[in-house]
């Protein structure tokens, strides 16, 4: 098989691939192409082409490919090393060498912390022992532009420098360097970014995660590479299963959503759930949906299933520069833009079956009143400072210009259309005042000057000291995801600084000070207050949720990691500074990023699959929910892949879950005239019940921890256990002889109980599928128990079984992949609408054939296996 590596010249990212190929003794054809910096259509490089069809863009995936070729085991410790390198070390080095960070980010300090960890890892000549390995290739290649530019930051680490000298003379490394001639220093950073603008330069999330990642690596090194083994079912587990099965049958504790206005209940733990307010500059893409509203919805539904008093609110964030920019693009007023996109967001979330108790917005009187009241309390308590800042001012427009309203020439690469905050050509982060020949995006004038403007700053250092912010964080953050804790700790470690909370804009909450009346609140200060104002729009008794220290309120906030500093530090500090007993967050649940195929989702540029796109495909909402939750980026970034989307639907849903449910109910319909038969369980049956009980308890544990991806896998594990149970006992062979009927009835009856259990466990994840299963069972309410019970009684008449899922064809997926490869504005819906119509009609293949049940009784859906 032909292997070809294509890269731009001197791109250090290709170095580890070349070394890995040499270590594997694989013949690799190297193609170095010349890429002009000014080119707008630059390919994503480096690219490893395997044969004619397989393209590998991830450099670490390429390394593991060569490891597999050479039959080298990929241990969990090595996987953690790759995570550390890709999420911490590489982004920090790019930031440091490219001068992407300022003193507030503490890049140098973070680099040193990473290097200290590597320094301590050396107990032998190489990273993993006395011989050079793939681990050395990965870390040495990443450190190469830093080490060989003689940067002073590396001089403090003698073990790393000695190791580098030992590695560089190894023949596999010598050959790779000779072939590539990689760049060092800032030049290396520029060449990496030239053909990979999605390189993770923003390190707020990544840099905060490395302590936990390091701890994982240290644990693996200490414990070896043994994989955790599932515990065998013991006699006491079987005894517990028997007691649960024969004991009193639970009636469930589901608390229905939205009966009247939901308020805290005295002497009861109350669950208040918010998801980060989506912005109205576009419709939400899949990354927005899984990072915020869908994750929160799963937890809210789970809490209701557990009988907890739960309120879930959200709404659109509508003030700020992005709204003004979008209004200009669409030739509408800001309010018209807000009305339009609020409606679109609402429609999309309803289609995704997001169970808000209330979905509001921030352009309300309540937002103004509450936001201004908080501001005035902070002002009265001397937690605000008036300070002058330098901003660009457009003389013709007679207004200060925010970053989004400025373009100009990049001071680094001289690209003429650089934005006010970042150059899209070279990736450099900038301040708008640094641009050469800045011009106003509103009127296109170059009559733009630097002018001072007085703004209010939140005095975070004073709040930190007087409001005991570190102590509160230490006490509270145990209930947060590890990335949220680490990001927060990083901010606190660097020292808090005053933060500007006002802006020279028209569209926003007005500053309630006479001499500042032409200014508005900055969006990061204003938006979190939206949680309070939206609650106030929901109920006139909103203070029972927000200013009621007598109630026990578990406050959960769901968001992507880039929102953590505002929710963990700035919003709580603002509330504490008022001196009022506000309800503060107890649990911050933050995801990493969801990427799209080989790039990144982008609302502003219209890249990826958006909510309205998902609707347009004709694929049911629950299938989207399932896949997004299956790949939910809980501990590291993940990526949406159309091919994987198809595979998971066809294998996990159609062939596993759907197959079991359909054939289980079909057995009842065909063998027992749709009545649940009598069940007399033997020890083997109780062993299966015990296995399922174990999965139920794991499911509950994971959902309590908001680890939804793992919780979903427990559901699939239960359906696999049930499928195996059917395969081992073959009930379709036991309905023929009268002597076998009791055994057949037990197996099929137990299958019905498992189907009902699955419908309950699916309620938070796939609510429509759960409802459909219960309709086919002819039962109304899900009941969550910690042990499998006969909740569908003997003699109960079930409904009509039918397949739950439809196969996704490669033809449809190929059409969708092409359609959504560009940007929103360039998409045509004709082909996908045609394919969607086929899907709705029941088409399961590109030839237009409809799904048919297999004629044999042990198969329920087209092409399903027994």
N, C-alpha and C positions, 0 to 999 in steps of 0.2 A: 504494500500500500504506500502510495506517494505521500510524503509529508512536506509541506511547504510553509515556511514562516515568512510573512510579509510585514515589513516595518519601515517607518521612515528612518533616515540615517541618524545614527548615534542615539537612538531612543533607548534609554536605560531599562525601560519596562520589558524589552525583549531579552535582556541579559539572562534572567532566570530560566526562560524557556530554552535558550541555547545550552545553558549548563545542564539543565535537566535532560535534554536530548543526548548530550555527551555522556552523562552518567548512565543513561539507559542503553548506550551504544547503538542509538538509532540514527539512521541516515536522514538528515534534515536539510532540505534545500532552502537556502536563505536568499530572499529577494528584498533588496533595499531600494525603496522608491523615494524620489525627491518630491517633497510637498511644499508648495509655496505658502508662506504665512498669510498672505492676503487672500488666498483661495477661500471661497465660501462653501465649497462642497468637498470638504476634507474627509477621507475615509476614516473609520475607526480602526486604529492600529495600536499595538501589533495584533496580527491575526494569524492563528495557526489553522491551516487548511489540511484536513485529514481526508485523503481520497478526493472525491469530487463534490461531496455534499456536506460533510461535517465541518462547521466553522466554529472555532473556539476563540472567543474574544477575551475571556478572563485569563490572566496570566497564571493565577494559582490553579485554575482548572486545567490549564495546559500542563503544569507541573505534575498534577495528580494523574493526568493521562499517561505521561511517560513512566510514572511509578507503576501504574497498572501494566503497562507494556513489559516492564522489567520484573513484574511479579513481586514488587516490594509492597508489603502490607502498609496500608494507610491507617494508622492508629488514631484513636480519638485525641491523644496528646498532640499528634501532628496536625489534626484538624483545628485544634485550639490555637496552635502556633500560626496557622494560616489566617485564622480570624484576627489574632493579635496584629499580624503584619498588615493585613488589608484594612482593618478598621481603625488602627491606632498609629502604628509606626509609619506606614507609607503616607497617609494624609498629613501627618505632622511634618514630615520631612519636606513634602511639597510646599506646605505653608511657609516653613522656615526658609527654604531656599528661594522661593518665589516672592518673599516679603509680602505674603498675603495677610499676615496678621499685624495688629498693632499691640502696644504695650498692655492694653486691657485684656487681650486674649491669653497672655502668658504662654506663648508658643515655646519660647526657650526653656521655660521651666518644665513644660510637659515633655519636650524632647529629652531633657536630662533625666526625667523620671523613667522614661522608656529605656534609655541607654543604661541607667543604673540597674534595671531589671535584667537586661541582657548581660551586663558585666557580671552580675551575681550568678548567672546561669552557667558560667564556665567552671567546670570542675576537672575537665580533661582538655585535650588539645582542640577538639572540635565540639560542636554543640551537643551532639548525641553520643560522643565517645571518642575512641582513638582514630576513627576513620571518617573521612569527609562524607557528607550525606546530602540528601535533598533539603534538609532543614538549613544547612549551611548555605546552599544555593539561594534559597528564598531570602534569608536575612541579609546575606552579604550583598546580593544584587540590590536590595532596597537601600542599604547603607552606602553603596558604592559612590553615588554623587556627593555624599557628605564626607566620607573618609578621604577620598582622593582629591578633594578640593582644599584639603588641609584646613578645614574649618576649625576655629578654636573650640567649638562646643564639644568636639570629639576628643580633644587632647587630654581630657581629664579621665579617660577610660583606657588604661594601659592594656587590660586583658583583651578588649575589643581590638585594639590596634595590633597586638601580637597575633591574635586569631586571624585578622585580615591578612597579615603577612604570610601566615601559614597557608591560608586558603588560596591566595593569589598565585602560588607556584604549583598548585595542583593542575595536572594536564588538562582536565575538563574545563577548568576555569580559564587557563591561559588561552586555550583555543577559542573559547567564546568571546573573550575580550579582544583577541586578535581579529576575529571575524567582524565584530560589531563596531569596535572602537568607540565605546560609549562616552557620552559627554559627562561632565561633572559640574557641580555647583549650580548656579542659576540657569546656565545654559541647558542642563539636563532637565530641569523643571519645565522650561519653555518647550522643549522637544516632546516631553511626555504630554503636555496639555495641547500641543498642536494637533494631535490626532486622537485625543481622548478628553474632550471638554467636560465629560462627566466624571473625571477623576475627583474623588471626595475631598475637596478643599475645605469645606465647612466642617470644622472640628469640634463644634460645641458638643455634639452627641458622641462622636467617635472618641475624642480625647478623654471624655469622662468615663468611658466604659473599660479602659484598660486595666484598672486594678482588679475588677472581677475576672477579666479574661486571664490576667497573669495568675490569679489565684487558682483558676481552673487548670492552667498549665502546670502549676506547682503541684496541685493535687494529683494530676495524671502522672507526673514524673515520680511522685512518691508512691503511688499505688500501682504503677505499671500500666499496661494496656488492656487489662482484663475488662470485658464488657459485663455490665450488670446482668445477672441471671434472674429470670422470673422464679419466684418461690413456688415450690410444688404445693398442690392442694393437700392439706393435712386432715386428719380425722376430725379435729376440732372445727375445721372449716366446713366439713360436711355436716357435722352436728348442728352448727349454726344455721346452715342452709335448711336443714330439716325443721328447726324451730321456727325460722322465718316463714317457711312455706305453710306450716300447719297452725301458726299463731293467728291472732285476730287480724283481719284484713283491713288495711288502711283505707280511709276515705279521702285522703289527700288534704292538702293545705293551700291549694292554689288561691291566690288573692287576685281576683279579676282586675284588669286595668281600668282606671278612670271611672270609678263609681263616685260621683260628686267631686268636689274639690278635695284633693288629698292633702291632709295636714298631719304634722307629727302627732303620734299617739303617746300620751303620757305612760310612763312606766313600761315602755317598749322601745327596743332599738329600731330606729327609723333610718331608711336608706335614701339618701339624696344623691342623685346621679346627674352629672353634666358631661357633655362632650364639647370639645373646643368648637367655638362658633365658626362655621364656615364662612369665608369671605364671598362677597357678591360680585367679584370681577369676572366670574365665569361659572359654568355649571361644575359640580364636583366631579373629579376623576376617581378612579378606583382606589388610588392611594389615599385620597382624602376620606373616602367612605370607610375603608378598613381601619385607618388610623384613629378615627374619632367616632362617628355615629354608629357604625355597625358593631364595633367592639363594645361600646356602651350599651347598645340594644341587647346584645347577648347577655350581659350581666343583669340588666334590668329585668329581662324575661326570666332569668334564673332566679332572681330574688323574689319575683311574684310567684314562681313555681314553688318556692320554699315557704310561701305565705307571709313574706315580709312586707311591711308597710313601705312602699317604694314610690318615689317621685322622680321621673326622668324628664328633664327639660333641656331644650336647646333652642337655637335660633340663628338667624343670619347676622353677621357682623357687617354693618353697612356704611360706616363712616370712614373717611381717610382718603389719601391720595389715589389709591387704586380705583376707587369708585369714580373720582373725577376723571381719571385717565380713560376708564371704560366709557364714561358718558361722552367724552370727546370723540372716541373712536366710533361710537354708534350714533352720534349726533342726537343725543337725548340729554335731558337734565339728570343730575345725580339721583333725584328722587324717582324719576321714571326708571332709571337703571336698577335701583334698589327694588322697586315694585316688580319689575320684570324678573329679576333673578331670584328674588325671594319666592315668587310663585313657582319658578322652575325647580329650585331646590326642594320646595315642599312637595311638588309632584314626583320628583325622583325618589325622595325618601319614602313617600307613601308606596311607590312601586316596589322599593326594596323591603317593604314591610317593617320599617323602623317604627317602633312602638312608643314614640314620644307621648308623654302625658300632655305636653304643650310645646309647640314649635312657634317661637316668636321672632322678634327682630329688635334691633337696637335704635332704629330711628323713631323713638317714641318719647312722649312727655315724661314717662317714668324714668327713662334712661337719663334724660337731661336733669330731672329733679334729683335723682339719687346720686348721679355722678358729680353734680355741682355741690351737693351737700357733703360728700366725702372730701372733695377738694377743699372746701371751706373749713372743714374740721382739721385737715392737715395743715392748712394755712394758719389757723388759729393756734395750733399746737406747735408752731414753728418748725415744721418738718418740710417746708418748702423754701427754696432759695431762688431769687431772681438773678440770672446771670446772662451775660451777653455772649452770643455765638455768631460766627461768621457764616453767611449764607449767600448764595447767588441770588441776584435781584434782576428781574427783567424790566428795563426802563420803559419800553412801549406798553407792556401789560400792567406796569405799576404794581408788581407783586413779587414776593419771594418765591423761589422755585424749589420745590422738593426734588429729590434725586430722580424721580420718575418723569419729571418735566424738563430734564436737561439731557442734551447729547453734546458730544464734542470729540476731540481727537485724544486717543489714549496716550498718556505720557510714556508708556512702555513700548508698545508695538506700533504706535502711530496710526492705528485703525481709526478712521474718521467718524464712525458711527457708534462710538462707545457710549454706554449708558452712564447715568450719573452715579451709579453705585458699583458697576462692574463692566468690564470690557468683554463682550461676547466672543471677540476674536482670540484673545490670549488668556482670558479667564482672570485677569488681574482685578482684585477688589480695589476700588478707588473711592475717594471722596469727591463730590461734584466740583469742589473748588480746585482740585488738582487737574481737571481737564484742560487741554489746550484748545483755544478758540471755542469755548462753550457757547451753545445756542439754545434758545428757548424752544421747546417742542410745541408750545401753544401757538406762537406766532412766527416761529422760525427765525426770529431776529437774533443777530449776534451782539446786539447792544445789551450785554449781560455783564453786570459788575458784581464785585464782592462787597457786601454791606453787612453791618452788624445789626442783630435783632435781639431784643431782650426776651428771654424765655424763662419759664418756671422749671426748676429741677427738684426732683424728689431727693431729699437728703438721706440716702440710704445708710451712710456711715453712722449718722446720728440715730436712725431708727434701729440699726443693728445693735448699738450699745444700749439705748434706753428702753427698747421694747424686747430685749433679750431674744433677738431673732435666732442666734446660734443655738441657744438652749431649746427653743421651740422646735427647731429643725431636728435636733438630735432626738428629741422625744417623739416627734411625729413621723419622721421619714422611714421608720421601720416598716410602715405599711405601704411603701412605694416600690415600684419596680426598680431594679438595680441601676438601669440607665438613668432614671430620674434622680436617684440618690447620688450617683457619681457626678452627674452634670451639676447638681446643686452644690455638692461638696467642692467641686472645682471652682465654682464661682466664689464661694465663701473663702476658700483657701487663697485665692488671688487678691481678696479684699474688695469690698463693695465700694462703688463710686457713685457720685451724684448722677442721676439719670433725668434727661430732659423729658418733660411730660406735656409740653405744649408745642404747637406748630402754627406757622403762618399760612393757614388754609381757610377756605370758606365752608367746606363741608365737614361738619363735626359738631360735637357738643361745645357750645361757647364757654370760654373762660369767664367765670362770674366776678371779674375784677374790672372796674371801669376803664383803667388805662390799658387793659389787655383785651378789651371787648372784641377786637378784630382778629383774635386768635382762638384756636380750638384745642381740645385735648388731643394729645398724641394717641394713636390707635392702641398702642400696647397698654396704656393706662386706662383707656376708655373701654376697650373690648371686654375684659374680664368682669367689669361692672355690669355688663350685659346679663350675666347669670342672675344677678340680683334683680335687675329691672324686668327681665323676662318672667321671673317668678312673681314679681309685683303685677305684671299684666295678667298672669294666670289666676292669681287670687289676691283679693284685698287684704287677706290675712297673711301676706307674704313674710312678715316679720317673725311668724312662728317658725319658719325655716331658717331665717337669717339672723335674728336677734333674740334668740330664745335659749339662753345657757342652761335652762332647767331641763330641756329635752335632750335625749341621747340621740345624736344625729351622726351617722356614719356618712361622711361626705366623700364621694368618689369623683375624681376628674379624669376623663379619658382624652388622650391627645397623642400627636406624634412628638418625637423627642425635641424638635426645634422649638416647641412651645413651652418646654419645661421651665426655663428661667423666669418667664413671666408669671407662671402659675405657682411656682415653688417659692419665689423670693419677692418679686415686685408686688403682686396682688396681695399676698398675706401681709407684707410690710405696710402697704397702703391702708389696709383695714385695721391693723393693729395701731397704726399711728393716729387713728380717729379717737382712740380711747373708748370705743364702744365694744360691747361683747359680741362681735360678729362671729358667725359660724365659719370656721377655717377648715381647709381641706385636711382630711386624714389619710386619703389614699390617692396618690398620683399614679395612674396607669399609662405608661408611655410606650409606644411602639418605636421600632427603628423605621427605616424607609422601605416602601414598596417601589421597586423599579419596574420599568416596562421593557420586556425583552432585553435588548442589549444597551438600553439607555435609561433615561429618567422620565417620569411623568412630569408634566409642566402645565399648570393652569394658564399661566400668562402667555405661553407660546402655543398652547393648544395641542400638546404632544401626549399621546396615550389614549386609553379608552375612558370615556366620560360616562356619567350616569345615563344621559339620553342615548348614548351609543349602545349601552347594554340593553336598554328597552327596545331599541330598533332591531337588535339581532333576532328577537323572537325567542331567545333562550330564557326560560323562566327565572324569576328573581331568586328563587331558592338555590338554583344551581350556581349563580353568581355568589350568593352568600356563602355557600359551601366552599367554593374554591378559594375565595378571599380569606376565609377563616382557616382553611387547610394550609395556606402559605403565609398566614399572618406573621409579619416580621417581629417576633417577640424578643429574640435575643440578638439578632443580627439582621442586616438588610436581606430582603428576599426579592424575587422578581416574578412578575406575571408573565406567563408563557402560553401562547395560544395552543401549542401542541400538548403541553402538560395539562392545560385546561380540558382538552378533549380526552386525554388519557385518564385523568382522575374521574371525569364523569362516566366514562365507559367502563372503567374497571371498578372503582370504589363504589359508585352509586348504582349503576346498571347491573353489573355482574355480581356484586357483593350484597349491598343493602337491599336494593330493589328486588333482586332475585330471591333472597330469603323471604321477604315480606310477601311477595306475590305467590310463591309456591306454597308457603305456609297456609295462607288463607284459601288458596285454591284447593288444597288437600281437604280443608274443612268443608268447603262447598261441595266437592265431588264425593268425598268418602262419608260425610256425616250430615248431609242435607243442610249445610250451613249452620249446624248447631255445635256448640263447643262440647266435646265429648268428656267422659269421665276420665280422670287421671289417677293412676296408682303408681307413684314414683318408686323406683328401686335405687340402689346405692349409686349406680352409674349415672342415673338421672340427677341425683342430688349432687354428684360431683360436678356435673355441668352447671347446675344452679350455683354451686360454690364458686366456680370459675367466673360466672357472670356477676355474682355479688362482689367479687374482688374488683372487677372492672367498674361497677357502679360506684364503689367507694373511691376509686381513683378519679373517676369523673367528677364527683363532688369535690374532692380535694383540689383538683385542677381549677374548677370553676370558682371556688372560694378564693384561689390565688390569682384569678383572672388570666390563667394560662389556657386560653380557649382553644388554641391549636392542639394541645395535648388532650384537652377534654373531648374534642371532636374525634380524635383517634380512638378513644375508649369506646365510643359508639360503634365505630367500624370494627373494632376488635370483638365486640359482642355479637355483631351480625356474622362475623367469620366463625366464631365459636358455634353459633347456631347452625350455620351452613354445614360445618364439619359434623355436628350432631346428627343432622339429617342424613348426610352422606354415610356415616357409620351405621345408622340404624335402618335406612332405606324404608321409610313408611309406605312408599308406593308398592312395595312387594308384600306388605303385611295385611292388606285389606281384602285379600282374596280368600283366605281360609278363616273360618269362624274361630279357630283356636288362636289365631294371631291378632284378632281384632282388639282385645284389651291392650295389647302392647302398642298397636297402631294408634289407638285412641289416646294413650298416654303421651306418645311422642308428638302427635299432632296437637293435642291440648296444651302441652308445654310450649310448643311453637307459638301458639296464639298468645300466651302470656309474655313471651319474649317480644313478639310484635308490638304488644301494647306498651311494654317497657321502652322499646325503641321509639315509639311515637312520643312518649313523654320526654325522653332524653333529647330528642330532636327539637323539642319546642323552642329552646333558646336559639338554636342554630338555623333550622329550616322550618319555621312555623307553619308554612303552607303545606309542606309535606307531612308534618305531624298531624295537622288537621285532616288531611286526606286519608291518612292511615286510620285515624279514629272513625272517620266516616265509613270506611270499609269494614271496620270492626263493629260499627254501630254503637259506639260509646262516645260520650260527650267531653269528659274532662280528663286531662292528664293527671296522673297521681305519681309523685316522686317518693319512692321508698328506698331504703338502703339495702334491702334484700328483695330478691325476686319472689313475688307472691301471686297466687291465683286470683288476680283482680278482675278477670273476665270469667264469670262463674259458669259452672257446668250447666248446659242447657241454653245458654245465651245464643240468640240468633245473630249472626254477623251480617254485614251488608254484602254488596257485590264487589268481589276482588277485581282489580284491573292494574296493569303495569304502572309503576310510579314514575319511571324515567324513560327517556328516549335517547337512542344512540346519536351522538354527534358525529357526522361524517367528516372525513378528511377534506372533501370538496367544500363543505361549508366553512371549515376552519381556514382553509387556504384563502377563500374569498374574504373572510373577516381579517385575516392577517394582512392581506394586501390593502384592504380598505383603511385599516387603522394604522398603517405604517407612516402616514404623513401627518399633516396638521389638520385641525378641525375644518378650517376654511376651504381646504382643497378636496373634501370628501364628497363622493357621489354615492347615493344610497340605492341605486337601481338594483345592482347585483345582490347586495346583502338583503334587500327587501324580498327579492325573489326567493332566496335561500330560506329566509325567515318564514315565508309563506309555506314552503315545503315542510319546514320543521313543525309548524303549528298543525299541519295536516297529518303529521305522523311519519314523515319520511325519515328513514334511518340510514340511507346510503345515497351516494351520488347518482345511483341509477333510478331513484324515485320510487323504490319499493317501500311499502308500508310495513310497520312492525306487526308480526304475527306470532301468536303463542305457539310454542313447540307442541306437537301433538302428544308427546309423552308426558305423563302426569308429574314427572319430577323436574320439569322445566317450566319457568314462568314467563320469561321474556325472550325476545329474539336473540338467538346465538348465545344465551346464557348457559353456563356450565352447571352441572349438578353440584 
